[in-house]
Amino acid sequence: MTSPWQRRRQPDDVPTPVAVAVSDFCRRAKSPAPAPEVREALALLAEDDDFRVRTLTDGEPEASPLGPFAVVDILRGTAPALAAQRQACGFYDVARELAYVREEKTPPPAPAPNVPVFATPPAAEEGDGKAGKKAGKAAKQEAAVQERIAPRKRATPESDADAESLPPEDGEDLGFLRRDLPRPRGRFTRVEAPRASFMELTRLSTKPAVEGALEGAEHRFALLRNLSQRYNGSRGELTLVDVENVLKDHGLLEAFTEKEKNQVLAAYSDQRGAAGRVGWSLGLSPSELQRLISVLGIGDEVEALRERFRREALATSHLTHRLDLLGREKYLADLGIQRKFSDSLRKELERLVADEFPEATELHGLADAVGRKHGAPAELVFRAFERLGLADGLRKRLLASATPSTP
């Protein structure tokens, strides 16, 4: 008797919209399933049943959890509550495994009549004397050869045998046949859950979800990236204006704006006024950072912080600190004081070198003398000579002072 659960078509013939609808229905029914399993279940239905599948999946699940095989079971007439109970206890997984075991245990078909079969000749009786003994010995040898070259049947594991001995639930025929499906490729490798409508974000029931997203977001751009993965915008893709309107509707915009101000100002303090480092720490591009500062209205406060760190960099009197800042070219360029800082340090080094010049004989000795006197590493002093363009001039002066004048 033909089982009603036999495959009606190939999994690749299942339309993609139907598979996506079933995948979304299973996700809403708290039993998400991969794309191959969805297509394997839908292959049990005929093409004429696709409209019934869409009718079921377009509505809300009446029970949970419901997987793709539970959906097929419901379309076969099973109550949703019973299908959910079967899904929860693993009934459909056991059914698929039993179907696979039964398929493996099906004996191979008999050979066609036109295929020659090499039979072993009957052994001669022992009472025929020497001729019978020789014939029996030859028959045993040929039987041994046939046994060695005959195909071996694979032994059935004990677990499969025990599983097969289990009775089907409610006396039903478990006909979920496991088939050799092709490996998924292209867009069929993964069925993404569709994004919800923008109207879902504006509903009062969605406010707790929005509040949860706000807790892990440092700014509105991070919130936009998070929500755009689950929701559409009012006119297609979710935009920053859509996010701001949602926060305003839920009464969350003012508190979140205050949080953003504190985050941005704290980042500028931690990075000592460097806008590039601030953008990197917050995960923002330069344009996004500038737009966020403009929206928050903290441009004057940010500029005051940057001016404070400019004055500190220019007014520091410790030589080691100034030499260290000279190597941070990107930081000085970010603050806009690279040229001014270099000119100031060049003048200071020329003044310090003038005091040690008469006793020095070469450039490394001069750098070592300046470093010892002012508590700075000699290597940093020597690098400053090179970066500020003082090395060539100092070498010429040292060479001229070491050369004795002719009378």
RONUZA-579447 format. One record per atom (N, C-alpha, C, O): residue in three letters; x, y, z. Coordinates in steps of 0.2 Angstrom, whole numbers, plus 5000, padded with zeros to 4 digits. Example, Ala and Ser with C-alpha at 12.3 -4.5 7.8 and 13.67 -1.06 7.14 Angstrom:
<pts>
ALA506649725039 ALA506249785039 ALA506649845039 ALA507149835042 SER506449895035 SER506849955036 SER506450005039 SER506750065040 
</pts>
This chain:
<pts>
MET500449945000 MET500050005000 MET500450065000 MET500950075004 THR500350114996 THR500750174995 THR500650225001 THR500050235003 SER501150245004 SER501150285010 SER500950355008 SER501150385003 PRO500550395012 PRO500350465010 PRO500850515011 PRO500850565009 TRP501450485014 TRP502050535016 TRP502550525011 TRP503150545012 GLN502450495005 GLN503050485000 GLN503150544997 GLN502650584996 ARG503750554994 ARG503950614991 ARG503550624984 ARG503450574980 ARG503250684983 ARG502850694977 ARG503250734972 ARG503050734966 ARG503850764974 ARG504250804969 ARG504950814972 ARG505050794978 GLN505350834968 GLN506050854970 GLN506050914974 GLN505750964973 PRO506550914979 PRO506550974984 PRO506751034980 PRO506551094981 ASP507151024974 ASP507351084970 ASP506751114967 ASP506851174964 ASP506251074966 ASP505651104962 ASP505151144967 ASP504651174964 VAL505351144973 VAL504951184978 VAL505051264977 VAL505651284977 PRO504551304975 PRO504651374974 PRO504951404980 PRO504751394986 THR505351454978 THR505751494984 THR505251534988 THR505351534994 PRO504751564986 PRO504251604990 PRO503951554995 PRO503851575001 VAL503751494993 VAL503451454998 VAL503851435003 VAL503751425009 ALA504551415001 ALA505051395006 ALA505151455011 ALA505251435017 VAL505151515009 VAL505351565013 VAL504751575018 VAL504851595024 ALA504151575015 ALA503551575020 ALA503551525025 ALA503351545031 VAL503651465023 VAL503651415029 VAL504251425034 VAL504151415040 SER504851445031 SER505351465036 SER505151515041 SER505351515047 ASP504851565038 ASP504651625043 ASP504151595047 ASP504051625053 PHE503651555045 PHE503151535049 PHE503451485055 PHE503251495061 CYS503951445053 CYS504251405059 CYS504651455064 CYS504651435070 ARG504951505061 ARG505251555066 ARG504751585070 ARG504951585076 ARG504251605068 ARG503651635072 ARG503351585077 ARG503151595082 ALA503451515075 ALA503151465079 ALA503751435084 ALA503651385087 LYS504251475084 LYS504751455089 LYS505151385088 LYS505351355092 SER505151375081 SER505551315079 SER505851325072 SER505651295067 PRO506351375072 PRO506751385066 PRO507051325063 PRO507351285067 ALA507051325056 ALA507351265053 ALA507751285047 ALA507651335044 PRO508351245045 PRO508751265040 PRO508351255033 PRO507851225033 ALA508651285028 ALA508351285021 ALA508251215018 ALA507751195016 PRO508751165019 PRO508751105016 PRO508151065020 PRO507751025016 GLU508051075026 GLU507551035030 GLU506851065027 GLU506351025027 VAL506751125026 VAL506151155024 VAL505951125017 VAL505351105016 ARG506451125013 ARG506251095006 ARG506151025006 ARG505750995002 GLU506450985010 GLU506350915011 GLU505650905013 GLU505350855011 ALA505450945018 ALA504750935020 ALA504250955015 ALA503750915014 LEU504351005011 LEU503851035006 LEU503850985000 LEU503350984996 ALA504450944999 ALA504450894994 ALA503950834995 ALA503750804990 LEU503650835001 LEU503150785002 LEU502450805000 LEU501950764999 LEU502350864998 LEU501750894996 LEU501750904988 LEU502250904985 ALA501150894985 ALA501150914978 ALA501150984976 ALA501051024981 GLU501251004970 GLU501251074968 GLU500551104969 GLU500551164971 ASP500051064969 ASP499351094970 ASP499251114977 ASP498751154979 ASP499651094982 ASP499551104989 ASP499951174991 ASP499951194997 ASP500251204986 ASP500651264988 ASP500251314990 ASP500351354995 PHE499651324988 PHE499151374990 PHE498951364997 PHE498751415001 ARG498851294999 ARG498651285005 ARG499251295010 ARG499051325016 VAL499851295008 VAL500351305012 VAL500451385014 VAL500451405019 ARG500251425008 ARG500251495009 ARG499751515014 ARG499751565018 THR499151485013 THR498551505017 THR498751495025 THR498551535029 LEU499051435026 LEU499251425033 LEU499751465036 LEU499751495041 THR500351475032 THR500851515034 THR500751595034 THR501051635038 ASP500251615030 ASP500051685031 ASP499751705037 ASP499851765039 GLY499451665041 GLY499151675047 GLY499651665053 GLY500251645052 GLU499451685059 GLU499851675065 GLU499851595067 GLU499351565067 PRO500351575070 PRO500351505072 PRO499851495078 PRO499851535083 GLU499451445078 GLU499051425083 GLU499351395089 GLU499051395095 ALA499951365088 ALA500251325094 ALA501051335092 ALA501251355087 SER501451315097 SER502151315096 SER502451265100 SER502151245106 PRO503051235099 PRO503351245092 PRO503151205087 PRO502851155087 LEU503251235080 LEU503051195074 LEU503551205069 LEU503751255067 GLY503851145067 GLY504351145062 GLY504051125055 GLY503451125055 PRO504451125050 PRO504251115043 PRO503851045042 PRO503351045039 PHE504050995046 PHE503650935045 PHE503050935049 PHE502550905047 ALA503050975054 ALA502350985058 ALA501851025054 ALA501251015054 VAL502151075049 VAL501751105045 VAL501451055040 VAL500851065039 VAL501851015037 VAL501550955033 VAL501050915036 VAL500550895033 ASP501150895043 ASP500650855046 ASP500050895047 ASP499550865047 ILE500050955049 ILE499450995050 ILE499050995043 ILE498450995043 LEU499351005037 LEU499051005031 LEU498750935029 LEU498250935025 ARG498950885033 ARG498750815032 ARG498150805036 ARG497750755036 GLY497950855041 GLY497350845045 GLY497450845052 GLY496950845056 THR498050845054 THR498250845061 THR498150915065 THR498250965062 ALA497850905071 ALA497750965075 ALA498351005076 ALA498850975078 PRO498351075076 PRO499051105078 PRO499251095085 PRO499851085085 ALA498851085090 ALA499051065096 ALA499451005097 ALA499950995100 LEU499150955093 LEU499450885093 LEU500150885089 LEU500650855091 ALA500150925083 ALA500750935080 ALA501350965084 ALA501950955084 ALA501151025088 ALA501651055092 ALA501851005098 ALA502451005099 GLN501450965100 GLN501650915105 GLN502150865102 GLN502650845105 ARG502050845096 ARG502450795093 ARG503150835091 ARG503650805092 GLN503150895089 GLN503750935088 GLN504150935094 GLN504750935094 ALA503850955100 ALA504150965106 ALA504550895109 ALA505050905112 CYS504150845108 CYS504450775110 CYS504950745105 CYS505250695107 GLY505050775099 GLY505550745094 GLY505250695090 GLY505550655087 PHE504550695090 PHE504250635086 PHE504450645078 PHE504550585075 TYR504450695075 TYR504650705068 TYR505350685067 TYR505550655062 ASP505850695072 ASP506550675071 ASP506550605071 ASP506950575067 VAL506250565075 VAL506250495076 VAL505950465070 VAL506150415067 ALA505350495067 ALA505050475061 ALA505550475055 ALA505550425051 ARG505850525054 ARG506350535049 ARG506950475049 ARG507150455044 GLU507150465055 GLU507650415056 GLU507450345055 GLU507750305052 LEU506750335057 LEU506550265056 LEU506350255048 LEU506450205046 ALA506150305045 ALA506050305038 ALA506750285034 ALA506750255029 TYR507250325037 TYR507950305034 TYR508150235035 TYR508450205031 VAL508050215041 VAL508250145043 VAL507850095038 VAL508150045036 ARG507250105038 ARG506750055033 ARG507050065026 ARG507050015023 GLU507250125024 GLU507450125017 GLU508050085016 GLU508250055011 GLU508550085021 GLU509150055020 GLU509049975021 GLU509449935018 LYS508549955025 LYS508449885026 LYS507949855020 LYS507849795020 THR507749895015 THR507349865010 THR507849825005 THR508349845003 PRO507649755004 PRO508149715000 PRO508149734993 PRO507749764990 PRO508749724990 PRO508849744983 PRO508449704979 PRO508249644980 PRO508249734973 PRO507749694968 PRO508149634965 PRO508749634965 ALA507749584963 ALA507949524960 ALA508249544953 ALA508049584950 PRO508849504952 PRO509149514945 PRO508649504939 PRO508249464940 ALA508749534934 ALA508349524928 ALA508449454925 ALA508949424926 PRO507949434922 PRO507949364919 PRO508549354914 PRO508849304913 ASN508749404910 ASN509249404905 ASN509949404908 ASN510449404904 VAL510049414914 VAL510749424917 VAL510949354919 VAL510549314923 PRO511449324917 PRO511749264918 PRO511949254926 PRO512249304928 VAL511749194929 VAL511949184936 VAL512349124936 VAL512249074933 PHE512949134939 PHE513449074939 PHE513349034945 PHE513549064951 ALA513048984945 ALA512848934950 ALA513448894952 ALA513748874947 THR513448874958 THR513948824960 THR513748754958 THR513148734960 PRO514148714955 PRO513848644953 PRO513848604960 PRO514248604964 PRO513348554960 PRO513148514966 PRO513748474967 PRO514148444963 ALA513948464974 ALA514448414976 ALA514248344975 ALA513648324976 ALA514748304973 ALA514648234972 ALA514548194979 ALA514848224984 GLU514248144979 GLU514148104985 GLU514748074987 GLU515148054983 GLU514848054994 GLU515448024996 GLU515447954995 GLU516047924995 GLY514947924993 GLY514947854992 GLY515247834985 GLY515247774983 ASP515347884981 ASP515547874974 ASP516347854973 ASP516647854968 GLY516647854979 GLY517347834979 GLY517847894978 GLY517647954980 LYS518347884975 LYS518847934974 LYS518647994969 LYS518748054971 ALA518247974964 ALA517948024960 ALA517548074964 ALA517548134963 GLY517148044969 GLY516648084973 GLY517048134977 GLY516848194978 LYS517548104980 LYS518048144985 LYS518348204981 LYS518348264984 LYS518548194975 LYS518848244971 LYS518348294969 LYS518548354970 ALA517748274967 ALA517248324965 ALA517048364971 ALA516948424971 GLY516948334977 GLY516748374983 GLY517348424985 GLY517148474987 LYS517948404985 LYS518448454986 LYS518448514981 LYS518548564984 ALA518348494975 ALA518348554970 ALA517748594971 ALA517848654971 ALA517148564973 ALA516648604975 ALA516748654981 ALA516548714981 LYS517048624986 LYS517248664992 LYS517648724990 LYS517548784993 GLN518148714986 GLN518648764984 GLN518248824980 GLN518348884981 GLU517848794976 GLU517448844972 GLU516948884976 GLU516848944975 ALA516648854981 ALA516248884986 ALA516648944990 ALA516348994991 ALA517248924992 ALA517648974995 ALA517849034991 ALA517749084993 VAL517949024985 VAL518049074980 VAL517449114979 VAL517549184979 GLN516849084978 GLN516249124978 GLN516149164984 GLN515849224983 GLU516249144990 GLU516149174996 GLU516649234996 GLU516449294999 ARG517249234994 ARG517749284995 ARG517549344990 ARG517649404991 ILE517349324984 ILE517149374979 ILE516449404979 ILE516249454976 ALA516049374983 ALA515349394984 ALA515249464988 ALA515649474992 PRO514849504986 PRO514749574989 PRO514549554997 PRO514149514998 ARG514849595001 ARG514649585008 ARG514049635010 ARG514049695008 LYS513649615014 LYS513049655016 LYS513249685023 LYS513549655027 ARG513149755023 ARG513349795029 ARG512949775035 ARG512249765034 ALA513249765041 ALA512849745047 ALA512449805049 ALA512749865049 THR511849795052 THR511449845055 THR511649865062 THR511749815066 PRO511749925063 PRO511949945070 PRO511349925075 PRO510849925073 GLU511549915082 GLU511049895086 GLU510549955088 GLU510049945089 SER510850015087 SER510450075089 SER509850075083 SER509250095085 ASP510050065077 ASP509550065072 ASP509050005073 ASP508450015072 ALA509249945075 ALA508849895076 ALA508349905081 ALA507749895081 ASP508649935087 ASP508149955092 ASP507650005090 ASP507050005092 ALA507850055086 ALA507450105084 ALA506850085080 ALA506350105080 GLU507050035076 GLU506550005071 GLU506049965075 GLU505449965072 SER506249935081 SER505749895084 SER505249935088 SER504749915090 LEU505350005088 LEU504850045092 LEU504150055088 LEU504250055082 PRO503650045091 PRO502950055087 PRO502850125085 PRO503050165089 PRO502550135080 PRO502350205078 PRO501750225082 PRO501350195085 GLU501850295083 GLU501350325088 GLU500650325085 GLU500550345079 ASP500150315089 ASP499450315087 ASP499350265081 ASP498850275078 GLY499750215080 GLY499650165075 GLY499750195068 GLY499550165063 GLU500050255067 GLU500050285061 GLU500750255057 GLU501150235060 ASP500750255050 ASP501250235046 ASP501750295046 ASP501550345043 LEU502350285049 LEU502850345048 LEU503250335042 LEU503650295041 GLY502950375037 GLY503250375030 GLY503750435028 GLY503750445022 PHE504050465033 PHE504550515031 PHE505150485029 PHE505550465032 LEU505150485022 LEU505750445019 LEU506350495019 LEU506250555016 ARG506950475021 ARG507550515020 ARG507850505013 ARG507950445011 ARG507950555010 ARG508150555003 ARG508850585002 ARG509050625006 ASP509250564997 ASP509850594996 ASP509750664992 ASP509650664986 LEU509850714996 LEU509650784993 LEU510350814990 LEU510850804993 PRO510250854985 PRO510950884983 PRO511150944988 PRO510750964991 ARG511750954988 ARG512051004992 ARG511751074990 ARG511751094984 PRO511551114995 PRO511351184994 PRO511851224990 PRO512451214992 ARG511651264986 ARG512151314983 ARG511751374981 ARG511151384981 GLY512151424980 GLY511851494978 GLY511451524984 GLY511551514989 ARG510851544981 ARG510451584986 ARG510051534990 ARG509651544995 PHE510051464989 PHE509751414992 PHE510151394998 PHE509851345002 THR510751414999 THR511151395005 THR510851415012 THR510951385017 ARG510451475012 ARG510251495018 ARG509651535016 ARG509651585012 VAL509051525020 VAL508451565019 VAL508451615025 VAL508351595031 GLU508551675023 GLU508551735028 GLU507751745030 GLU507351745026 ALA507651765037 ALA507051785039 ALA506851855036 ALA507251895037 PRO506251865034 PRO506051925031 PRO506051975037 PRO505851965042 ARG506252045035 ARG506152095040 ARG505452115041 ARG505052115036 ALA505352145047 ALA504652165049 ALA504552235046 ALA504952265044 SER503852245046 SER503652315043 SER503852375048 SER503952365054 PHE503952435045 PHE504152485049 PHE503552505054 PHE503752535060 MET502952485053 MET502452505057 MET502452465064 MET502252485069 GLU502852405063 GLU502952365070 GLU503352405075 GLU503252405081 LEU503852445072 LEU504252485077 LEU503852545080 LEU504052565086 THR503352565077 THR502952625080 THR502352595085 THR502052635088 ARG502252535085 ARG501752505090 ARG502052505097 ARG502652505098 LEU501552515101 LEU501752515108 LEU502052455111 LEU502452455116 SER501852395108 SER502052335110 SER502752325109 SER503152275112 THR503052365104 THR503752355102 THR504252395106 THR504852395105 LYS503952435111 LYS504352485115 LYS504852445119 LYS505452465119 PRO504752395122 PRO505252355126 PRO505852335122 PRO506352335124 ALA505652315115 ALA506252285111 ALA506652345109 ALA507252335109 VAL506352405108 VAL506752465106 VAL507152485112 VAL507752505112 GLU506852485118 GLU507252505124 GLU507852455125 GLU508452475127 GLY507752385124 GLY508352345124 GLY508852355119 GLY509452345121 ALA508652375113 ALA509152395108 ALA509552455110 ALA510152465109 LEU509252505114 LEU509552565116 LEU510052555121 LEU510552585122 GLU509952505125 GLU510452485131 GLU511152465128 GLU511652485131 GLY511152435122 GLY511852415119 GLY512052455114 GLY512552445111 ALA511752515113 ALA511952565107 ALA512252625110 ALA511952655115 GLU512852645108 GLU513152705111 GLU512952765107 GLU512952815110 HIS512652755101 HIS512452815098 HIS511852795093 HIS511752735092 ARG511552835089 ARG511052825085 ARG511252785078 ARG510852755076 PHE511852795076 PHE512052755071 PHE512152685072 PHE511952635068 ALA512352665078 ALA512452595080 ALA511752565081 ALA511552505079 LEU511252605083 LEU510552585084 LEU510252575077 LEU509852525076 LEU510452615072 LEU510152605066 LEU510452545063 LEU510052505059 ARG511052525063 ARG511352465061 ARG510952405064 ARG510852355061 ASN510852405070 ASN510452355074 ASN509752345071 ASN509552285070 LEU509352395071 LEU508652385069 LEU508552375062 LEU508152345060 SER509052395057 SER508952385050 SER509052315048 SER508852295043 GLN509352275053 GLN509352205051 GLN508652165052 GLN508552115050 ARG508252195056 ARG507652165058 ARG506952205055 ARG506452175055 TYR507052265053 TYR506452305051 TYR506652345045 TYR507152365044 ASN506152355041 ASN506152395035 ASN505952465037 ASN505752485043 GLY506152515033 GLY506052585034 GLY505352605031 GLY504952565029 SER505152665032 SER504552695030 SER504452695022 SER503952695019 ARG505052705019 ARG505052705012 ARG505652655009 ARG506052675005 GLY505652595011 GLY506152555009 GLY506652535015 GLY506452505020 GLU507352555014 GLU507752535019 GLU507652585025 GLU507452645024 LEU507852565031 LEU507752605037 LEU508352655037 LEU508852645036 THR508152715039 THR508552775039 THR508652805046 THR508252785050 LEU509052855046 LEU509152885053 LEU508552925055 LEU508452925061 VAL508252955050 VAL507652995051 VAL507052945054 VAL506752965059 ASP507052885051 ASP506552845054 ASP506652825061 ASP506252815065 VAL507352805063 VAL507452795069 VAL507352845074 VAL507052835080 GLU507552905072 GLU507352965077 GLU506652975078 GLU506352995083 ASN506252965072 ASN505452975073 ASN505252915078 ASN504752925082 VAL505452855077 VAL505252805082 VAL505452815089 VAL504952805093 LEU506052845090 LEU506252865097 LEU505752915100 LEU505652925106 LYS505652965095 LYS505153025097 LYS504452995099 LYS504153015104 ASP504252945095 ASP503552925096 ASP503552885103 ASP502952885106 HIS504052855105 HIS504052815111 HIS504252855117 HIS504352825122 GLY504452915116 GLY504652955121 GLY505352945124 GLY505552955130 LEU505752915120 LEU506452895122 LEU507052935119 LEU507652925120 LEU506852985114 LEU507353025111 LEU507753065115 LEU508353075115 GLU507453105120 GLU507753145124 GLU508253115129 GLU508853135129 ALA508153055132 ALA508553025136 ALA509152995132 ALA509752995135 PHE509052965126 PHE509552945122 PHE510052995120 PHE510652985119 THR509753055118 THR510153105116 THR510653125121 THR511253145120 GLU510453135128 GLU510853145133 GLU511453095134 GLU511953115135 LYS511253035133 LYS511752975133 LYS512252985128 LYS512852975129 GLU512053005122 GLU512553015116 GLU512953075118 GLU513553065116 LYS512753125121 LYS513153185122 LYS513753165127 LYS514353175126 ASN513553125132 ASN514053105137 ASN514553055134 ASN515153055135 GLN514353015129 GLN514752965126 GLN515253005122 GLN515852985122 VAL515053045118 VAL515453085113 VAL515953125117 VAL516553125115 LEU515753165122 LEU516253205126 LEU516753165130 LEU517353185130 ALA516453105132 ALA516953065136 ALA517453035131 ALA518053025133 ALA517253025125 ALA517752995120 ALA518253045118 ALA518853035118 TYR518053105118 TYR518553165116 TYR519053175122 TYR519653195121 SER518853165128 SER519253175134 SER519753115134 SER520353125135 ASP519553055133 ASP519952995133 ASP520452995128 ASP521052975129 GLN520253025122 GLN520753025116 GLN521153085115 GLN521453105110 ARG521053135120 ARG521453195121 ARG521253235115 ARG521753265112 GLY520653245113 GLY520453285107 GLY520553265100 GLY520353305096 ALA520853205099 ALA520953175092 ALA520253155089 ALA520053105092 ALA520053185084 ALA519353165081 ALA519453095078 ALA518953055078 GLY519953085075 GLY520053015072 GLY520052965076 GLY519752915075 ARG520352965082 ARG520352915087 ARG519652915090 ARG519452855092 VAL519252965091 VAL518652965094 VAL518152925089 VAL517752885091 GLY518152935082 GLY517752905078 GLY517952825078 GLY517452785077 TRP518552815078 TRP518752745078 TRP518452705085 TRP518252645084 SER518552735090 SER518252705097 SER517552705097 SER517252655100 LEU517152745093 LEU516452745093 LEU516152705087 LEU515552695086 GLY516652685082 GLY516352645077 GLY516052695072 GLY515552675068 LEU516252755071 LEU515952805066 LEU516452825061 LEU517052835063 SER516252845055 SER516652875050 SER516652945052 SER516352975056 PRO517152985049 PRO517253055050 PRO516653095048 PRO516453135052 SER516253075043 SER515653115041 SER515153095046 SER514753145048 GLU515053035048 GLU514553015053 GLU514653055060 GLU514253075063 LEU515353055062 LEU515453085068 LEU515253165068 LEU515053195073 GLN515453195062 GLN515253265062 GLN514553275062 GLN514253325065 ARG514153235058 ARG513453235058 ARG513153225065 ARG512653265067 LEU513453175069 LEU513153165076 LEU513253225080 LEU512853245084 ILE513853255080 ILE514053315084 ILE513553375082 ILE513353415086 SER513353375076 SER512953435073 SER512253425076 SER511853465078 VAL512053355076 VAL511353345078 VAL511253355085 VAL510753375088 LEU511753335089 LEU511753335096 LEU511853415099 LEU511753425104 GLY512153455094 GLY512253525096 GLY512753535101 GLY512753575106 ILE513353495101 ILE513853505105 ILE514553525102 ILE515053505104 GLY514453555096 GLY515053575093 GLY515553625097 GLY516153615097 ASP515253675101 ASP515653715105 ASP515953685110 ASP516553695112 GLU515653635113 GLU515953595119 GLU516553555116 GLU517053545119 VAL516453525110 VAL516953485107 VAL517553525106 VAL518153505107 GLU517453585103 GLU517953625101 GLU518353655107 GLU518953665107 ALA517953665112 ALA518353685119 ALA518753635121 ALA519353645124 LEU518553565121 LEU519053515123 LEU519653515118 LEU520153505121 ARG519553515112 ARG520153515107 ARG520653575109 ARG521253565108 GLU520353635110 GLU520753685111 GLU521153675118 GLU521753705118 ARG520853645123 ARG521153635129 ARG521853585128 ARG522353605131 PHE521753535124 PHE522253495123 PHE522753525118 PHE523353505118 ARG522553565114 ARG523053605109 ARG523553645114 ARG524153645113 ARG523253685119 ARG523653725123 ARG524153685127 ARG524653705129 GLU523853625130 GLU524253575134 GLU524853555130 GLU525453555132 ALA524753535123 ALA525353515119 ALA525853565118 ALA526453555117 LEU525653625117 LEU526053685115 LEU526453705121 LEU526953735121 ALA526153705127 ALA526353735133 ALA526753685138 ALA527053715142 THR526853625136 THR527153575140 THR527953595140 THR528253615135 SER528253595146 SER528953615147 SER529453555147 SER530053565147 HIS529153495148 HIS529553435149 HIS529853415142 HIS529453405138 LEU530453415142 LEU530753395135 LEU530553325132 LEU530453325127 THR530553275137 THR530453215135 THR529753205132 THR529553175127 HIS529253245135 HIS528553245133 HIS528553275126 HIS528153255122 ARG528853335125 ARG528853365119 ARG529153325113 ARG528853325108 LEU529653285115 LEU530053245110 LEU529553185108 LEU529553165102 ASP529153165113 ASP528753105112 ASP528153125107 ASP527953095103 LEU527853185108 LEU527353215104 LEU527553225097 LEU527153225092 LEU528253245096 LEU528453255089 LEU528353195085 LEU528253195079 GLY528453135088 GLY528353075084 GLY527653055083 GLY527453015079 ARG527153085086 ARG526453075085 ARG526153125080 ARG525753175082 GLU526353115074 GLU526253165069 GLU525453165067 GLU525253225066 LYS525153115067 LYS524453105065 LYS524053145071 LYS523553175069 TYR524253135077 TYR523853175083 TYR523953245082 TYR523453285083 LEU524553275081 LEU524653345080 LEU524353365074 LEU524053425074 ALA524253335068 ALA523953355062 ALA523153355064 ALA522853395061 ASP522953305068 ASP522253305069 ASP522053365073 ASP521553395072 LEU522453385078 LEU522353445082 LEU522453515078 LEU522253565080 GLY522853505072 GLY522953565068 GLY523553605070 GLY523553665069 ILE524053575074 ILE524553615077 ILE525253585075 ILE525753605078 GLN525253545070 GLN525853505069 GLN526453555067 GLN527053555069 ARG526353605062 ARG526853655060 ARG527053695066 ARG527653715067 LYS526553725070 LYS526653765075 LYS527053735081 LYS527553765083 PHE526953675082 PHE527253635087 PHE528053615085 PHE528453625089 SER528153605078 SER528753585076 SER529253655076 SER529853645078 ASP528953705074 ASP529353775074 ASP529553785081 ASP530153805083 SER529053775086 SER529253795093 SER529753745096 SER530253775099 LEU529753685094 LEU530253635097 LEU530953645093 LEU531453635096 ARG530953665087 ARG531553675084 ARG531953735087 ARG532553735088 LYS531553785088 LYS531853845092 LYS532153825099 LYS532753845100 GLU531753785102 GLU532053765109 GLU532653725108 GLU533153735112 LEU532653675104 LEU533253635103 LEU533853675101 LEU534453655103 GLU533753725096 GLU534353765094 GLU534653805100 GLU535253815101 ARG534153825105 ARG534453855111 ARG534853815115 ARG535353825118 LEU534553745116 LEU534853705120 LEU535553675118 LEU536053665121 VAL535553675111 VAL536153645108 VAL536753695108 VAL537353685109 ALA536553765108 ALA537053815109 ALA537453815115 ALA538053835115 ASP537153795120 ASP537453785127 ASP537953725127 ASP538453735130 GLU537853675123 GLU538253615123 GLU538753615117 GLU539153565117 PHE538653655113 PHE539053645106 PHE539853655107 PHE540153615104 PRO540053695111 PRO540853695111 PRO541153635114 PRO541753615112 GLU540853595118 GLU541153535120 GLU541053465116 GLU541353415117 ALA540553475111 ALA540353415107 ALA540853405101 ALA541053455098 THR540953345099 THR541353335093 THR540953305087 THR541153305082 GLU540453265089 GLU540053235084 GLU539253235086 GLU539153255092 LEU538853225081 LEU538153235082 LEU537853195088 LEU537453215092 HIS538053125088 HIS537753085093 HIS538053105100 HIS537653105105 GLY538653135101 GLY538853155107 GLY538453215109 GLY538353225115 LEU538353265104 LEU537953325106 LEU537253305108 LEU536953335113 ALA536853255105 ALA536253235107 ALA536253205114 ALA535853215118 ASP536853165116 ASP536853135122 ASP536953185128 ASP536753185133 ALA537353235126 ALA537453295131 ALA536853335132 ALA536753345138 VAL536453345127 VAL535753385128 VAL535353335132 VAL534953365137 GLY535353275131 GLY534853225134 GLY535053215142 GLY534553215146 ARG535653215143 ARG535853205150 ARG535753265154 ARG535553265160 LYS535853325151 LYS535653385155 LYS534953395157 LYS534753425162 HIS534553375152 HIS533853395153 HIS533353335154 HIS532753335154 GLY533653275155 GLY533353215157 GLY532953185152 GLY532353165153 ALA533153185146 ALA532853155140 ALA533253105137 ALA533853105137 PRO532953055134 PRO533352995131 PRO533753025125 PRO533453065121 ALA534353005124 ALA534753035119 ALA534553015112 ALA534653055107 GLU534252955111 GLU533952935105 GLU533352975103 GLU533352995097 LEU532952995107 LEU532453045105 LEU532653115103 LEU532453145098 VAL533253135106 VAL533553195104 VAL533853195097 VAL533753235093 PHE534153135096 PHE534453125089 PHE533953125084 PHE534053155079 ARG533353085085 ARG532853085080 ARG532553155079 ARG532353165074 ALA532453195084 ALA532153255083 ALA532653305079 ALA532353345075 PHE533253295080 PHE533753325075 PHE533553315068 PHE533553355063 GLU533453245067 GLU533353225060 GLU532653245057 GLU532653275052 ARG532153245061 ARG531453255059 ARG531353335058 ARG531053355054 LEU531753375062 LEU531653445062 LEU532153475057 LEU532153535056 GLY532553435053 GLY532953465048 GLY533553495051 GLY533853545048 LEU533753485057 LEU534353515061 LEU535053475060 LEU535553505061 ALA534953415058 ALA535553365058 ALA536153395053 ALA536653395055 ASP535953405047 ASP536453425042 ASP536853495044 ASP537453495044 GLY536453545047 GLY536753605049 GLY537153595055 GLY537753625055 LEU536953555060 LEU537353535065 LEU538053505064 LEU538553515067 ARG537953455059 ARG538553415057 ARG539153465054 ARG539753455055 LYS538853515050 LYS539353555047 LYS539653605052 LYS540253615051 ARG539253625057 ARG539553665062 ARG540053625066 ARG540553655068 LEU539853565068 LEU540353525072 LEU541053515068 LEU541553515071 LEU540953505061 LEU541553485057 LEU541953555056 LEU542553545057 ALA541653605056 ALA541953675055 ALA542353685062 ALA542953715062 SER542053675067 SER542353695074 SER542953645075 SER543353665079 ALA542853585073 ALA543453535074 ALA544053545070 ALA544553525071 THR543953575064 THR544553595059 THR544953655062 THR544653705063 PRO545553645063 PRO545953705065 PRO546053755060 PRO546053735054 SER545953815062 SER546053875057 SER546753885055 SER547253875059 THR546953895049 THR547553905046 THR547853975048 THR547454025047 PRO548453985050 PRO548754055051 PRO548854095045 PRO549054155046 
</pts>
